[in-house]
Amino acid sequence: MRYFFITSFIFFSLVLSSQDNRFLDSLKSILPASFEIESVSVSPQEGFYEVKLSDSSLLYVSNDGKSIFYGDLLRITDEGIINLSDESKAKARLDKIKRLDKTTLITFKAKNPLHQIYVFTDVDCGYCRKFHSQIQAYNELGIQVNYLAFPRQGLASEAGQKIISAWCSTEKNKSLTLLKQGEDIEMISCLNNPVESHYILGRSMGVQGTPAILKEDGSIIPGFIEPDRLIKLLN
């Protein structure tokens, strides 16, 4: 896979260099300064390359560098319409989760795990609290919940400081639960806490609100979902 990516990128670069890199310069000039080109690969649509941006959005660029479209790539099949962009984004999310240091998560384990989900969470978010109030029900259904920190108001916010304290606690699960119950815990900080890296990871996956539930297939469920309904989706 790595060799394939490098080959694709070199070929793409050759296409651009034949036009004095004017296309790439033009592309960079119209993107917000915070956007970066993360990768270039062959698109499912013949004649186009897929350009993945740092915020997980996609551009599709023709092989000759003359045509660009931004948005979802849809394919019409006998079974209906398939969103090929969603498939690509889901794969990218799973790749990022695979590279994630799992020791940085706060995990509520199921006794007999059937599924794992990754939940970007805040501590002052009403629906995050509602989700966590039913954590035992999710676990009893065989759903292991792996929490990642995502303070919606930013790392320097009050909620950001609270969630850092939970991740720095010697009793992380208990501290996170207390915060989600509206209780106070000791405000502490620690070196190398993962809150910022979790937040950046969530943003790169397109997370905007909480809770955001990442399923095993790489798709994201935005918002709260009842345990019984979630297990049906996972099954």
C-alpha positions in Angstrom: 0.0 0.0 0.0 2.8 2.4 0.8 4.5 1.7 -2.5 1.2 2.3 -4.3 0.7 5.6 -2.6 4.2 6.8 -3.4 3.8 5.7 -7.1 0.5 7.6 -7.3 2.0 10.7 -5.7 5.0 10.7 -8.0 2.7 10.3 -11.1 0.5 13.1 -9.8 3.5 15.3 -9.3 4.7 14.6 -12.8 1.3 15.7 -14.2 1.6 18.9 -12.2 5.2 19.5 -13.1 4.3 19.4 -16.8 2.2 22.5 -16.2 4.9 24.2 -14.0 3.1 23.2 -10.8 0.6 26.0 -11.6 -2.3 23.8 -10.6 -0.9 22.9 -7.2 -0.1 26.5 -6.5 -3.6 27.5 -7.5 -5.1 24.8 -5.3 -3.1 25.9 -2.3 -4.0 29.6 -2.9 -7.7 28.9 -2.7 -7.6 26.7 0.4 -7.8 28.3 3.9 -4.4 28.7 5.5 -5.3 26.0 8.1 -5.9 23.4 5.4 -3.1 21.1 4.3 -3.0 18.5 1.6 -2.7 15.2 3.6 -2.5 12.7 0.8 -3.1 12.1 -2.9 -4.4 8.8 -4.2 -6.2 7.3 -7.2 -9.9 8.1 -7.1 -12.6 5.5 -7.6 -13.7 7.7 -10.5 -11.5 6.9 -13.6 -9.5 9.9 -14.7 -9.4 11.6 -11.3 -7.2 11.8 -8.3 -8.6 12.0 -4.7 -6.9 14.8 -2.7 -7.4 14.4 1.0 -7.2 17.6 3.1 -6.2 17.9 6.7 -9.8 18.4 7.9 -10.8 15.1 6.3 -12.7 16.7 3.4 -11.9 15.6 -0.2 -11.1 17.2 -3.5 -11.2 15.4 -6.8 -8.8 16.5 -9.4 -8.6 15.4 -13.1 -5.5 13.7 -14.2 -4.6 16.6 -16.5 -5.0 19.0 -13.5 -7.6 21.1 -15.4 -10.8 20.1 -13.5 -11.6 20.1 -9.8 -14.7 19.3 -7.9 -15.3 19.5 -4.1 -17.9 17.4 -2.4 -19.1 13.8 -2.3 -18.5 11.4 -5.1 -21.7 9.3 -5.7 -22.0 6.2 -7.8 -25.3 4.9 -9.2 -25.6 1.2 -9.0 -28.5 -1.3 -9.5 -28.8 -1.5 -5.7 -29.0 2.3 -5.4 -26.6 5.2 -4.8 -23.3 4.6 -3.1 -21.4 7.5 -1.5 -17.8 6.6 -2.4 -16.5 9.7 -0.5 -18.0 8.3 2.7 -16.2 5.0 2.2 -12.9 6.8 1.7 -13.4 9.0 4.8 -14.4 6.0 6.9 -11.2 4.1 5.8 -9.1 7.2 6.7 -10.7 7.4 10.2 -10.0 3.7 10.9 -6.4 4.1 9.8 -6.1 7.0 12.3 -7.7 4.9 15.1 -5.3 2.0 14.4 -2.4 4.4 14.9 -3.8 5.8 18.1 -2.1 4.9 21.4 -5.0 3.0 23.1 -3.5 3.6 26.6 -4.6 7.3 26.2 -8.3 6.3 26.2 -10.7 6.1 29.1 -12.4 2.8 28.5 -15.5 1.4 30.0 -15.2 -2.3 29.3 -18.0 -4.7 28.5 -17.9 -8.0 30.4 -18.6 -9.9 27.1 -17.5 -7.5 24.4 -19.2 -7.8 21.0 -18.4 -4.4 19.7 -16.1 -1.4 20.3 -17.0 2.2 19.7 -14.8 5.3 20.1 -16.7 8.3 21.5 -15.5 11.9 21.4 -16.9 13.4 24.5 -17.1 16.6 26.6 -18.0 16.8 30.3 -20.4 19.7 30.3 -22.4 18.5 27.2 -25.9 17.5 28.1 -26.1 14.6 25.6 -22.7 13.4 26.6 -24.0 13.2 30.2 -27.1 11.4 29.0 -25.0 8.9 27.1 -22.7 8.3 30.1 -25.7 7.9 32.5 -26.5 4.7 30.5 -22.9 3.4 30.2 -23.8 0.3 32.1 -26.6 -0.5 29.6 -24.2 -0.1 26.7 -21.7 -2.4 28.4 -24.3 -5.0 29.3 -25.2 -5.2 25.6 -21.6 -6.0 24.8 -20.6 -2.5 23.7 -17.1 -1.4 24.9 -17.0 2.4 25.1 -13.6 4.0 24.5 -13.7 7.7 25.3 -11.6 10.4 23.6 -11.5 14.0 25.0 -13.1 16.6 22.9 -13.7 19.9 24.8 -16.0 21.8 22.4 -15.1 25.2 23.7 -11.4 24.6 23.4 -8.5 23.4 25.6 -8.3 26.6 27.6 -12.0 26.6 28.5 -13.4 25.6 31.9 -14.6 22.3 30.4 -11.2 21.8 28.8 -9.5 22.1 32.2 -12.0 19.7 33.7 -11.5 17.1 31.1 -7.7 17.4 31.4 -8.1 16.8 35.1 -10.1 13.6 34.5 -7.4 12.3 32.1 -4.7 13.2 34.6 -6.4 11.6 37.5 -5.2 8.3 39.0 -8.8 7.2 38.9 -9.7 8.3 35.4 -13.0 6.4 35.0 -14.3 7.6 38.4 -13.3 11.2 37.8 -14.9 11.3 34.3 -18.1 9.8 35.8 -18.2 12.4 38.6 -17.8 15.3 36.1 -20.5 13.9 33.9 -22.8 13.8 37.0 -22.1 17.5 37.6 -19.8 16.9 40.5 -16.5 18.7 41.2 -13.1 17.0 41.1 -9.7 18.3 42.0 -8.4 20.5 39.1 -5.0 19.1 38.1 -2.8 18.9 35.1 0.0 16.6 33.9 2.7 16.5 31.3 1.9 14.7 28.1 -1.8 14.4 28.7 -3.6 13.3 25.5 -6.4 15.8 25.5 -5.0 18.1 22.9 -4.0 15.2 20.6 -7.5 13.7 21.0 -9.0 17.1 20.1 -6.9 17.5 17.0 -7.7 13.9 16.0 -11.4 14.6 16.3 -11.1 17.8 14.2 -9.2 15.9 11.5 -12.1 13.4 11.4 -14.7 16.1 10.9 -16.0 16.0 14.5 -17.8 19.2 15.3 -20.0 18.3 18.2 -20.3 15.8 21.0 -21.0 13.0 21.6 -19.6 11.7 18.2 -19.6 7.9 18.0 -17.1 6.3 15.7 -18.3 2.8 14.7 -16.2 -0.2 13.7 -16.8 0.5 10.0 -15.3 4.0 10.3 -18.6 5.8 10.0 -19.6 8.4 12.6 -22.9 8.8 14.4 -23.3 12.4 15.5 -25.1 12.9 18.8 -26.8 10.7 21.4 -28.3 7.3 20.6 -30.1 4.9 22.9 -28.3 1.6 23.8 -31.0 -0.6 22.2 -30.9 1.3 18.9 -27.1 1.5 18.9 -26.6 -2.3 19.3 -29.0 -2.8 16.3 -26.9 -0.5 14.2 -23.7 -2.2 15.3 -25.1 -5.7 14.6 
